[in-house]
């Protein structure tokens, strides 16, 4: 993603950051984040962040900005990375709040807190098991990440890779190409619908964590030889 411009505000860790469609003001004293539209300057969202964000608020804001750009690409059929250009202003706050949850998941994974990430998604999507772990046993050769998912119907999928973003991409792809078909029983089957939503969410998170995935490169009117790097 293109570098964001940060401006320090005071000596306590507060800062302002400019993104593609939004600018962000982080208040270190109350751990609050205000999100404004660059086009109009109107405030879109004002949230108090979890305590864990205090450890690296710039990382969270970076991941939040990247998440908004990915969402904008999806909604606009790759014509813009500015989320505020894709939906009416009245819906921006709700969308921004939803996207901030994706950034929180990404923040957990970036800080080696896969257990929290896994437990939240396991409960939220009605899974029997969801586990993402880092395997670093000397006897097993090179270290790698492993992701395992088990549904309530005992359908199981296990993937692994040396890269966490690629592991998540493999998990998302496996859910779409294999697990949904095994779970599917009817057009109204809730388990399959939940798995589809889960696959989409994990795919977005894999892109947020992948430093090689730069949303701007996938704009439809941009000719870039590196655009084939999408995961």
URCORTA-V843358 format. One record per pair of residues at least 24 apart in sequence whose C-alpha atoms are under 7 Angstrom apart, sorted by the first residue. I is the first residue (numbers start at 1). GAP is how many residues later the second one is. Records with the same first field share a line. If there is no record, write none. Layout:
I = GAP  GAP
This chain:
1 = 65  213  214  215
19 = 46
20 = 61  62
21 = 61  62  63
44 = 48  49
45 = 48
60 = 43  47
63 = 40  145
64 = 36  39
66 = 142
67 = 32  36  141
68 = 31
69 = 146
70 = 145
78 = 140  141  142
79 = 140  141
80 = 139
81 = 134  135
102 = 103
106 = 99  103
125 = 69
127 = 24  25
128 = 24
147 = 24
165 = 41  42  44  45
166 = 40
168 = 34  35  38
169 = 34  37  62
172 = 27  30  31
175 = 24
